[in-house]
């Protein structure tokens, strides 16, 4: 058995792993911090999908020199964890302590409920009433207006002042940008651009729509602007760069037109351009952009650009692509489930919206592909709340978002169901799709057929053939058998719920 000091050291080492939940550490007690690596290691062994399936978001773990205790929501959850995760738990205990320890499960008491107080998402503050005289109140907290520097009339001028209407929109801040596995590299690139300008030049950030590229670029602008007042950063879109250049070279604008355009970039600390894929529309603009690029990089000015695709897919001149390749290229992927949930919670805080935790998870799972979809769904729910002045429950959310939920419902295929059922019951797909009548295989197969009937448009015969070349009557029989078990076996009901969450349905 490891001494306590060695266990603490081991826990600290695990807490720095890529998989650790470090975003939650600030809210935990010191003892919780030392115990969280146990769940981290178990999740690493199970894989993220299986860990979420069995442990969910509510299971806690406390370790001592005598035993390892898991705090779960119900006795059924403990039975499922012991049945499907016992091997990985024992391996994790052996790794951390050097020997086996007893495993204990404790059912957490249900939280005390006060019907008169609206339920809220954990870690989301209780909402305050809107003070606006409007009958609908306000959707957002009032944010103090500060000094803003933007792009004037689309020309790309780098100006100062406090007139928001004159100097453009309010820029986003990095303090509101949530970091996750999908955008971690881009966040590190932003840090380099802010604190070590010119050392890695240029930086190109790419990704699909609504993953935070513009937010990150504006956040760099805001951080640099706050850090220094001598030389100012310049943010502009590719469209504004193009418009400014066209305005400069129009007839009657003078002899040395290119030089006049380039002089507008004198004295800046950073050049930040959004959506450079739009330069593909004008060859002359690419030529001028190349000249500005070389001029600023030779002066050590930090260059940061964003686009909607990888470099090899950008329809730009080879000279430009080679220069972009010489710096740092990093992509932002669609947010993972945990990041989507945190984005949703953050947006709920801004709206001061009373909401059940399950509603937040519903929105994150069904609208989590794009942050804008999450925001749109919450805007609709907030309008419902401001009308009824009642907390948003799952039933209210499903009714208010019914049309959006139908539109955003992911198409579930037979292969999706087969994969998740196999992961849940630790079976191979060959076993699941065999004709074996062994209970350990027949029950998961019947459950897979039941899910296929519920979530796909496949015919009975197609489902039967896919899951082991069975007849359509076998599919009907499997469906009836699962329907009966749902009413009598809570374990089956919980398993189905977890699988449906994994399917995103």
SVG drawing of the C-alpha trace seen along z (x, -y; Angstrom):
<svg xmlns="http://www.w3.org/2000/svg" viewBox="-48 -62 60 82">
<polyline fill="none" stroke="black" stroke-width="0.4" points="0.0,0.0 1.2,-3.5 1.8,-5.9 -0.5,-8.9 2.2,-11.2 2.8,-9.0 -0.9,-8.8 -1.1,-12.6 1.9,-12.8 0.2,-10.3 -3.0,-12.2 -1.2,-15.5 0.5,-13.7 -2.8,-12.4 -4.5,-15.8 -2.2,-17.2 -3.3,-14.6 -5.1,-15.7 -8.3,-13.9 -8.5,-15.5 -11.5,-17.7 -9.4,-20.6 -12.2,-23.1 -14.0,-21.8 -11.0,-21.9 -11.6,-25.4 -14.9,-24.5 -13.7,-21.3 -12.3,-20.8 -8.6,-19.8 -9.6,-16.2 -11.8,-16.1 -8.9,-17.3 -6.9,-14.3 -9.7,-11.8 -10.7,-13.1 -7.8,-11.2 -9.5,-7.9 -12.4,-8.9 -10.0,-10.4 -8.1,-7.1 -11.3,-5.0 -12.5,-7.3 -9.2,-6.9 -9.6,-3.1 -13.3,-3.0 -13.2,-5.7 -15.3,-8.9 -18.5,-7.4 -18.6,-4.4 -17.6,-6.5 -20.4,-9.0 -22.8,-6.1 -22.3,-4.4 -20.9,-7.1 -22.8,-10.1 -22.1,-13.5 -23.2,-12.9 -21.0,-10.1 -18.4,-11.0 -15.4,-9.1 -13.7,-9.3 -10.6,-7.2 -9.0,-6.3 -6.2,-4.0 -8.8,-1.2 -11.3,-1.4 -12.6,-3.3 -16.1,-4.7 -18.4,-5.7 -21.3,-8.0 -24.1,-7.3 -27.6,-8.4 -29.3,-5.1 -28.8,-1.4 -29.4,-0.5 -26.5,-2.7 -24.1,-0.9 -25.3,2.5 -24.7,1.3 -21.2,-0.1 -20.2,3.2 -21.5,5.3 -19.9,3.5 -16.9,1.5 -15.6,3.6 -12.5,4.7 -11.4,1.1 -12.1,-0.1 -9.9,2.6 -7.2,1.8 -7.3,-1.9 -7.2,-1.1 -4.2,1.2 -2.4,-1.5 -2.9,-4.2 -2.4,-2.2 -0.2,0.7 -2.7,3.2 -6.4,4.1 -8.8,2.3 -12.5,2.9 -14.9,1.1 -18.0,-0.4 -21.1,-2.1 -23.1,-4.7 -26.4,-6.0 -26.5,-9.8 -29.7,-11.0 -32.1,-12.9 -31.7,-16.7 -34.2,-18.6 -36.7,-20.2 -38.5,-23.4 -41.4,-23.6 -41.7,-27.4 -38.1,-28.0 -37.3,-27.5 -34.8,-24.7 -31.5,-25.9 -28.7,-24.2 -25.8,-23.3 -23.2,-26.1 -25.6,-28.6 -26.7,-31.4 -30.3,-31.9 -31.8,-34.4 -32.7,-37.9 -35.9,-39.6 -35.5,-41.9 -35.9,-45.5 -36.8,-46.8 -40.1,-48.6 -40.8,-46.5 -43.5,-43.9 -41.0,-41.3 -38.0,-42.6 -34.6,-42.0 -32.9,-39.0 -29.4,-39.8 -27.5,-41.5 -26.6,-45.1 -23.0,-45.3 -21.1,-48.5 -20.1,-50.3 -16.4,-50.8 -14.0,-52.3 -14.2,-50.7 -12.1,-50.8 -13.3,-49.3 -13.5,-49.7 -14.9,-53.0 -17.3,-52.8 -15.8,-49.6 -12.5,-51.2 -10.2,-49.6 -9.0,-52.8 -7.5,-52.2 -9.1,-54.9 -9.8,-55.6 -12.9,-57.1 -16.0,-56.3 -18.8,-56.7 -19.9,-53.1 -22.1,-53.9 -19.2,-55.5 -16.5,-53.0 -18.3,-49.7 -19.5,-46.8 -18.4,-45.9 -15.5,-43.4 -15.6,-40.0 -13.3,-39.2 -11.2,-36.1 -12.6,-35.9 -15.8,-34.7 -14.1,-32.2 -14.4,-28.7 -11.5,-26.4 -11.9,-22.7 -10.1,-19.9 -11.5,-21.0 -10.0,-24.5 -7.0,-24.2 -4.3,-24.6 -6.0,-27.8 -6.2,-29.2 -2.4,-28.6 -1.9,-30.4 -3.9,-33.3 -1.8,-33.5 1.4,-33.6 -0.1,-36.4 -0.9,-38.5 2.1,-37.9 4.9,-37.2 3.9,-39.1 5.9,-38.5 7.7,-35.4 5.5,-33.0 4.3,-34.7 1.7,-34.4 -0.9,-32.5 -3.8,-30.9 -6.8,-29.6 -9.4,-27.6 -12.6,-25.7 -16.3,-25.4 -18.9,-28.1 -19.8,-28.9 -16.8,-27.4 -15.4,-30.7 -12.9,-31.9 -14.2,-35.4 -14.6,-35.4 -11.0,-34.4 -9.8,-37.1 -11.8,-39.8 -10.5,-38.5 -6.9,-38.9 -7.8,-42.5 -9.4,-43.3 -6.5,-41.8 -3.8,-43.6 -5.8,-46.9 -6.0,-46.6 -2.3,-45.7 -0.8,-48.6 -1.9,-52.0 1.1,-53.0 0.5,-50.9 -2.9,-49.7 -4.1,-46.4 -6.2,-46.5 -9.0,-44.1 -10.9,-43.9 -12.7,-41.4 -11.5,-40.3 -14.5,-42.1 -13.4,-45.4 -9.8,-44.9 -11.2,-44.4 -13.5,-47.4 -10.8,-49.7 -8.4,-48.7 -11.0,-49.2 -11.8,-52.6 -8.1,-53.6 -7.6,-52.6 -10.7,-54.1 -10.2,-56.7 -9.0,-60.0 -7.5,-58.8 -4.0,-59.8 -0.8,-58.4 0.8,-56.3 -2.4,-54.5 -0.8,-51.3 1.6,-53.2 -1.3,-55.3 -3.2,-52.1 -0.2,-50.5 0.4,-53.6 -2.9,-52.9 -1.2,-50.0 1.6,-52.1 2.0,-52.1 -0.2,-49.1 0.9,-46.3 -1.2,-43.5 -3.1,-42.9 -6.1,-40.6 -8.1,-39.6 -11.2,-37.4 -12.3,-35.0 -9.4,-35.4 -10.9,-32.7 -12.9,-35.7 -9.7,-37.0 -10.2,-34.3 -12.7,-36.6 -10.1,-39.2 -6.6,-38.5 -5.5,-42.1 -6.5,-42.1 -4.4,-39.0 -1.4,-40.8 -1.9,-43.8 -2.5,-41.6 0.8,-39.8 2.6,-43.2 1.0,-44.3 1.8,-40.8 5.5,-41.1 5.8,-44.7 4.3,-44.0 6.1,-40.8 9.4,-42.4 8.6,-44.9 7.8,-42.2 4.1,-43.0 2.0,-40.1 -0.3,-38.7 -3.3,-36.6 -5.9,-35.3 -8.9,-33.1 -10.6,-31.0 -13.2,-28.4 -11.0,-25.6 -7.5,-24.1 -4.7,-25.8 -4.5,-23.2 -8.2,-23.9 -7.9,-27.7 -8.3,-29.1 -5.3,-31.5 -2.1,-32.0 0.8,-29.7 2.9,-32.5 0.3,-33.4 -0.2,-29.7 3.5,-29.2 3.8,-32.2 0.9,-31.0 2.5,-27.6 5.7,-29.1 3.9,-30.2 1.5,-28.3 -1.7,-26.7 -4.2,-25.4 -7.8,-24.2 -10.9,-24.5 -13.2,-21.5 -16.8,-21.2 -17.2,-21.4 -17.1,-18.2 -20.0,-17.3 -18.5,-18.7 -17.6,-22.0 -21.1,-22.3 -22.6,-21.8 -20.3,-24.6 -21.2,-26.9 -24.9,-26.3 -24.5,-27.0 -22.5,-30.2 -25.3,-31.4 -27.9,-30.6 -26.0,-32.7 -26.0,-35.7 -29.7,-35.4 -30.4,-34.7 -32.8,-32.0 -34.2,-29.5 -34.0,-26.1 -33.8,-22.4 -30.4,-20.8 -31.9,-18.2 -33.1,-21.0 -29.5,-22.3 -28.3,-18.7 -31.2,-18.4 -30.2,-21.6 -26.5,-20.7 -27.1,-17.3 -29.6,-18.3 -28.3,-21.7 -24.6,-21.3 -23.2,-21.2 -23.1,-25.0 -23.0,-27.5 -25.4,-29.8 -28.0,-27.0 -27.7,-26.7 -28.1,-30.5 -31.1,-30.5 -32.8,-27.7 -32.1,-29.6 -33.5,-32.8 -36.8,-31.1 -36.9,-29.5 -36.2,-32.9 -39.1,-34.5 -41.3,-31.7 -40.0,-32.4 -40.5,-36.2 -44.1,-35.5 -45.1,-32.9 -42.6,-33.8 -42.3,-30.1 -39.1,-28.0 -38.3,-26.1 -38.9,-22.4 -38.1,-19.6 -41.8,-19.4 -41.9,-23.2 -38.7,-23.1 -39.8,-20.2 -43.0,-21.9 -41.4,-25.3 -38.6,-23.8 -40.6,-21.0 -40.1,-22.3 -36.4,-22.9 -35.9,-19.5 -37.5,-17.9 -35.2,-19.8 -32.1,-19.1 -32.8,-15.5 -29.8,-13.5 -30.5,-10.6 -29.8,-7.4 -28.6,-4.5 -28.6,-0.8 -24.9,-0.8 -25.0,-3.6 -27.3,-1.5 -25.2,1.6 -22.0,-0.3 -23.4,-1.9 -25.2,1.3 -21.9,3.3 -20.0,0.6 -22.6,0.7 -22.7,4.4 -19.0,5.1 -19.9,7.2 -18.4,7.6 -20.6,6.6 -20.2,10.2 -21.7,11.5 -24.6,9.0 -25.4,9.9 -25.2,13.6 -28.0,16.2 -26.8,17.1 -29.6,17.5 -27.4,17.0 -29.0,14.5 -25.9,12.2 -26.3,11.7 -30.0,12.2 -31.0,9.4 -28.7,6.8 -29.8,7.9 -33.5,7.5 -32.7,4.1 -30.9,3.1 -34.0,4.2 -36.3,2.2 -34.1,-0.9 -34.0,-0.4 -37.8,-0.3 -38.0,-3.5 -35.3,-5.6 -35.0,-4.5 -37.3,-4.2 -36.0,-0.7 -38.5,2.1 -39.0,5.0 -37.3,7.3 -34.3,5.0 -33.8,4.8 -34.0,8.6 -31.5,9.2 -29.1,6.6 -29.1,8.1 -28.3,11.7 -30.6,12.5 -33.6,13.0 -37.2,12.9 -39.5,9.9 -41.5,11.8 -38.4,12.1 -38.1,8.3 -41.8,7.9 -41.2,10.4 -38.0,8.6 -39.9,5.3 -42.7,6.7 -40.2,8.3 -38.4,5.0 -41.7,3.1 -42.6,5.5 -39.2,5.3 -39.2,1.5 -42.2,1.5 -40.8,4.1 -37.0,3.8 -35.5,0.4 -32.0,1.6 -33.3,2.0 -35.0,-1.4 -31.8,-3.2 -29.7,-1.4 -32.1,-2.5 -31.9,-6.1 -28.1,-6.1 -28.0,-4.6 -30.5,-7.2 -28.4,-10.0 -25.4,-8.5 -27.4,-8.5 -28.2,-12.1 -32.0,-11.5"/>
</svg>
